Amino acid sequence: MKKTIITVLGKDRVGIIAKVCVYLSQNNINILDIAQTIVDGYFNMMMVVDAGNASKDHNMIADELTDLGKEIGVQIKAQQQEIFDMMHRL
């Protein structure tokens, strides 16, 4: 299993989750866990996914998700779990 952390942040609008999930499905990436909130009109989502069987490498996935975020007006970041954990240690 190759866990990746995906975060999505931006103004709430219809279709954000759908577009991200379609991208993941098309690239054989399985969602393991997902949490999302909307606070005062701002959308925040964090996903833990398994990219072990992904059809593309991590860098390409991260770049394409960044581009998808720009298309739909949100910021999307994808980080490998090990890097995410190291960056968020107390």
C-alpha positions in Angstrom: 0.0 0.0 0.0 1.3 3.4 -1.0 -0.6 6.0 1.1 -1.0 9.5 -0.2 -2.6 12.5 1.6 -4.7 14.8 -0.5 -5.9 18.1 0.7 -8.5 20.4 -1.0 -9.2 24.0 0.2 -11.2 26.8 -1.4 -14.6 28.5 -1.7 -17.4 26.0 -1.6 -19.2 25.1 -4.8 -21.0 22.2 -6.3 -19.0 19.3 -7.7 -15.6 19.6 -5.9 -15.8 16.1 -4.3 -17.2 14.6 -7.5 -14.4 16.0 -9.7 -11.6 14.9 -7.4 -13.2 11.4 -7.0 -13.6 11.0 -10.7 -9.9 11.8 -11.2 -8.9 9.3 -8.6 -11.1 6.6 -10.0 -9.8 7.2 -13.6 -6.2 6.7 -12.2 -6.9 3.6 -10.2 -6.4 5.3 -6.8 -8.5 4.0 -3.9 -10.0 6.3 -1.2 -9.2 4.9 2.2 -10.6 7.7 4.3 -12.2 11.1 3.7 -13.2 14.0 5.8 -14.7 17.3 4.7 -16.0 20.4 6.3 -17.5 23.7 5.2 -16.8 26.7 7.4 -18.3 30.1 6.5 -18.5 29.1 2.8 -15.0 27.6 2.7 -14.6 24.0 1.7 -11.9 21.9 3.3 -11.3 18.2 2.6 -8.6 15.7 3.5 -8.3 12.3 1.9 -6.1 9.3 2.6 -5.8 7.3 -0.6 -3.9 4.2 -1.7 -1.9 5.0 -4.8 -0.1 1.7 -4.9 -1.9 0.6 -8.1 -2.1 4.1 -9.6 -1.6 4.3 -13.4 0.8 7.2 -13.0 3.7 8.1 -10.7 3.3 10.4 -7.7 4.7 13.5 -9.3 2.4 13.3 -12.3 -0.6 12.7 -10.0 0.3 15.7 -7.8 0.8 17.9 -10.8 -2.5 16.9 -12.4 -4.4 17.4 -9.1 -2.9 20.9 -8.8 -4.1 21.6 -12.3 -7.5 20.2 -11.6 -7.7 22.4 -8.5 -7.0 25.5 -10.7 -9.7 24.4 -13.1 -12.3 24.2 -10.4 -11.1 27.1 -8.3 -9.6 25.3 -5.3 -6.1 24.4 -4.1 -5.3 20.7 -4.2 -2.1 19.2 -2.8 -1.0 15.6 -2.8 1.8 14.4 -0.6 3.2 11.0 0.1 2.3 9.9 3.6 5.9 9.7 4.8 6.6 13.3 3.8 3.2 14.6 5.1 4.0 12.9 8.5 7.5 14.4 8.7 6.2 17.9 7.9 3.5 17.7 10.6 5.5 16.4 13.5 5.2 18.3 16.7 
